[in-house]
Amino acid sequence: MQTPHDLAFLLARFQFAFTVGVHIVFPAFSIGLAAYLAVLEGLWLRTGRGVYLDLYRYWIKAFSIVFAMGVVSGLVMSYEFGTNWASFSRKAGPITGVLLSYEVMTAFFLEAGFLGVMLFGMNKVGRGLHFAATCLVSAGTLVSMTWILASNSWMQTPRGYRIDPVSGRFLPDDWLAIIFNPSFPFRLVHMGLAAFLSVAFVVGATGAWHLLAARRQGVAPSPPVRVMFSMALWMATLVAPLQILAGDAHGLNTLRYQPVKIAAMEGDWESETHAAEFLFGIPNMRTEHTDYGIRIPLLGSLILTHSVNGTVPGMKDFPRDQRPPSQIIFFTFRIMVALGLLMAATGLWSLYLRWRGRLYDSPLLHRLVFCMAPAGFVALLCGWITTEVGRQPWTVYGLLRTADSVSPIALSSVAVSLAAFVIVYTLVFGTGLIILVRTLAHPPVTGEYEANSAHPAEILAARSHPGAVPPVTDHPGGNA
Amino acid sequence: MTGLAYWLPVVWAIILVAAIAIYVVLDGFDLGIGMLFVVVPETRYRDVMVNTIAPVWDGNETWMVLGGAVLYGVFPGAYATLLPALYVPIVLMLLALVFRGVAFEFRVLTRTTIWHRLWDLGFMLGSAIAAFCQGAILAGVIQGVPVTDGAFSGKALDWLTPFSVLCGLSVMCGYALLGATWLIWRTTGSLEQACRLWSMVLAGGLFIAIVAVSLWTPMLHAPYLKRWTDWPRMIFVAPVPILVVALGSAFLRGIRQAHSLTPFLCVLGWFFLCLSGLAITIWPYAVPPNLSLWDVSSPPSSQLFQLVGTAIMLPIVLVYTVFSYRVFRGKVTEADAYH
């Protein structure tokens, strides 16, 4: 029986899933892109080759769009814990709120403080200082990721706390144990690599698009296009296999601390040795069976225990009211893994073509890489859905139920605000995506500053100044 | 109450009020500039206005994230009570800030399309709605929130009263004045002159608003009135109204004698006085009229750990914030925008 409270609870969950799902894409994009920009500017300063400056100028436009969207969607998150999840905030705030504050003080201010210099300051500060600003913004994105993953991991594998018997609040006992909780290092590495890989495929796809365009027009691709494609595929070649290892280690960690999550990801109901692995299936939570299963013998035990006779958990080992919804995470997990393997295969193929000297003239590879533009982000979102839905029915794993975390708010408030978030986010971030794609559809401008290379910094500054050169026109502002 | 359990919340209350004050002032002129779009229809002037804040607005808004995070970590009881109580204005403010934030980029990047007008409008309306909601949120805290068993127990629109509407409009007026005086300082020519004119009108409006809110607030709860009329304490609070008038006359002189920075500083002074007046009034409540700072605090182990980090980081943040403002100091002209 659905009461208004149940429905409000459900909508609050939808709202959180929607707002955080939209948000996470932008910080992940910023983490990868800021690091890429720092590398590009560093290479430019070190080698003096204009191609790196071309690429810096090109990608900083995308960065400014993505970063702004991350800031505004993140602001929403920092208040949504209170508006919709007041009971959670009241009980866990002494731990998660403190970690969020550290994130603001050590990361958000750093990013925001030097972003202005990075975007608009090239003609106001020296080259070294500008490079420092880029590096500090990049460092800020990484520090930010570290704190928020410490907080998220603490909710998955809580340590270092006491529970106050009167108020039910979590009281911090040992901050090092809270921050370095068992799942944190694995989640940090897995997410960091995911951010780099996601951006590598966006950069690679952009390069691939312009390589294909040059081929259509029968001209040679410009140096920046070749360099961005090559750099991106080096990233894919090196990082995608690493990510598979990191994901495997993360999975073993989850098996140890959240076995029922693993059972639900695998659609396994009975604990068994020599377990098979489902390639496909439809887990049914009611009948406790995975229907239409296609299985590969022994692979389940092999993946999870690295041994064919290892024991894997089954959902029936756990009470019904402690099982996460397998019918969701069974699929998100498989999509993530499939995309991960596909990204690694793409990297290896590109390595082979590179070795054969055909990296820039294999339209098949270029088409594949272009189509894989969203692969990293889709995998990243599927991974987050797997780990967060897999934590259910808890917010703080095993200790605080999601149903006991919600705010005492009216159904109408949640329903209207959810609708408003969906409309506004679709309009705002839809526009952002269109602008981003249009920006990247233009090829990088090459070389024109090299004629007067005495002060490339000034040209860079003029180019990246707001209102100076939008991607769609050279004469903004109707200031004719 | 023992030493730390008493003093830590006091220290944190001071830090939180300071963070809110910094936010109000810094993002205040950003939002004010957005609202001034109403009276400045020319795109070239609008670009100049936006370019005075484009490099710094993001840092300014971060103070609001800090405010939310500090409330969440240090006073989780207040965070978990006030945010559900003020659900409607908070969500509305966040959505408005989403529009305002992306409009910085989008209004330029959509310049050649028909959407360009939408993002100018988004910048203007987003700023106006965010400003109004911030005033309403402040009023919602001052007028108090019904609490049962430590949790909000009122209705979704309890916050909407004549007092909260007055506060919302006052903050809009105040932010627009901050924006106008910021532009007097940071721009030249006819834009600067127009801002001098507008700031006179807005200052008159804000003065009336300050008087109205100051007379109305003590009538909301008996302890508020007592705070301002109790004898020895009166010695400390009596200068506040006098200072408000003194700053007003300095402001007028600054405008008439064509000072560049004086009007902005006078408005900053007004904001400082208003916020300290409100802090004095509410003290020691976090959620008037029932929950004190100590009722809503997280344990000393949380507050102390966070204080250590804040004591180290906040001075560093202030240093590089000042650095960033210095990099972009000086008047901004149309030429700057179109290199």
Interface residues (C-beta under 8 A of the other chain):
Chain A: S64 I65 F67 A68 M69 V71 V72 S73 G74 L75 V76 S78 Y79 F81 G82 T83 A86 S87 S89 R90 K91 G93 P94 I95 T96 G97 V98 L99 L100 S101 Y102 E103 V104 M105 T106 F108 F109 L110 E111 A112 G113 F114 L115 G116 V117 L119 F120 G121 K124 V125 D164 R169 L171 P172 D173 W175 S407 P408 I409 A410 S412 S413 S417 A420 F421 V424 Y425 V428 T431 G432 I435 T439 A461 A462 H465 P466 G467 A468 P470 P471 V472 T473 P476 G477 G478 N479
Chain B: T43 R44 D47 V50 N51 A54 P55 V56 D58 G59 E61 T62 M64 V65 L66 G68 A69 V70 L71 Y72 G73 V74 P76 G77 Y79 A80 T81 L82 L83 P84 Y87 V88 I90 V91 L94 L95 L97 V98 F99 G101 V102 F104 E105 F106 V108 L109 T110 R111 T112 T113 W115 G150 A151 F152 S153 K155 A156 S298 P299 S301 S302 F305 Q306 G309 T310 M313 L314 V317 Y320 T321 F323 S324 V327 F328 E334 D336 A337 Y338 H339
